[in-house]
Amino acid sequence: MPRLQTYFTGRDDFLEKVHIILSDGEWEHGSEPKSCLIHGMGGMGKTQAALAYGYSYAKHFDFRLWVRADTPARVTESFNSIATMLNIGQGKADSLDDVKNWLETTGTSHTI
């Protein structure tokens, strides 16, 4: 996972909102995984917000999955690494569909 920039500050309310969405207000170990999409125009700090959340709330989750999407090859590489970590896809050269299926079938998704 990339490093968080030291100048990222003042988004505690946003990070708490993401946490509420991902945990339904309460964290229960072993509960069904959820996802949250952060979207907006370029340069608004989406990546730094995701990193800040990942670092701030890491102890609450079993997995933090990071997909590099700057090139198609990096997306494939990221999904293959995730498949290995989740022990799915059984060593396939391209695990994109297996990871997408895992993500789609593991619980409720929210967008903010």
C-alpha positions in Angstrom: 0.0 0.0 0.0 1.4 3.5 -0.8 2.5 5.9 1.9 0.1 8.5 3.3 1.1 12.1 2.7 1.8 14.1 5.9 -0.2 17.1 4.7 -3.5 15.1 4.6 -5.5 16.6 7.4 -9.0 17.7 8.4 -11.1 14.9 7.0 -12.0 13.1 10.2 -15.7 13.4 9.5 -15.3 11.9 6.1 -13.2 9.0 7.5 -15.7 8.3 10.2 -18.5 8.2 7.5 -16.5 5.7 5.5 -16.0 3.6 8.7 -19.7 3.6 9.5 -20.5 2.5 6.0 -17.9 -0.3 6.1 -18.8 -1.5 9.6 -22.5 -0.7 9.8 -21.6 1.4 12.9 -20.2 -1.6 14.8 -17.2 -3.8 14.1 -17.7 -7.5 14.7 -14.8 -9.7 13.9 -15.7 -12.2 11.2 -18.6 -10.2 9.9 -19.4 -10.2 6.2 -17.0 -7.9 4.2 -18.4 -4.7 2.7 -17.1 -2.2 0.2 -17.2 1.6 -0.3 -16.5 3.5 -3.5 -15.0 7.0 -3.1 -15.5 9.0 -6.2 -15.0 12.5 -7.5 -13.0 14.7 -9.9 -9.3 14.2 -10.2 -7.1 16.0 -7.6 -9.7 16.0 -4.9 -7.8 13.7 -2.6 -9.6 10.4 -3.1 -6.5 8.3 -3.0 -5.2 10.1 0.1 -8.6 9.7 1.8 -8.6 5.9 1.0 -5.0 5.7 2.4 -5.8 7.7 5.5 -8.8 5.4 6.2 -6.7 2.3 5.5 -4.0 3.4 8.0 -6.4 4.8 10.6 -8.8 1.9 10.8 -6.5 -1.0 9.8 -7.0 -2.8 13.1 -10.7 -3.2 12.4 -10.3 -5.3 9.2 -8.9 -8.6 8.1 -8.0 -7.3 4.6 -7.1 -4.0 3.0 -7.1 -4.5 -0.8 -5.2 -2.0 -2.9 -5.6 -2.0 -6.7 -3.2 0.0 -8.8 -5.0 1.1 -11.9 -2.5 3.4 -13.7 -2.1 0.8 -16.5 -4.0 -2.3 -17.5 -1.0 -4.4 -16.6 -1.0 -3.0 -13.0 -4.7 -3.8 -12.6 -4.0 -7.4 -13.6 -1.0 -7.6 -11.4 -3.0 -6.2 -8.4 -5.9 -8.6 -8.9 -3.5 -11.5 -9.2 -1.8 -10.5 -5.9 -5.2 -10.2 -4.2 -6.3 -13.6 -5.5 -3.1 -15.1 -4.0 -3.8 -13.3 -0.7 -7.4 -14.5 -0.6 -6.4 -18.0 -1.8 -8.8 -17.9 -4.7 -8.3 -18.5 -8.4 -6.0 -21.5 -7.9 -2.9 -20.0 -9.5 -4.5 -18.7 -12.7 -2.5 -16.3 -14.8 -5.4 -13.9 -14.8 -7.5 -13.8 -11.6 -9.6 -10.7 -12.3 -12.9 -12.6 -12.7 -12.3 -14.6 -9.5 -11.5 -11.5 -7.4 -14.5 -9.6 -8.9 -16.7 -12.5 -8.0 -15.4 -12.6 -4.5 -15.9 -8.8 -4.1 -19.4 -9.0 -5.6 -20.6 -11.8 -3.3 -19.1 -10.8 0.0 -21.7 -8.3 1.3 -23.3 -5.0 0.9 -21.7 -2.2 -1.1 -22.1 1.5 -0.6 -21.0 4.6 -2.5 -20.2 8.0 -1.1 
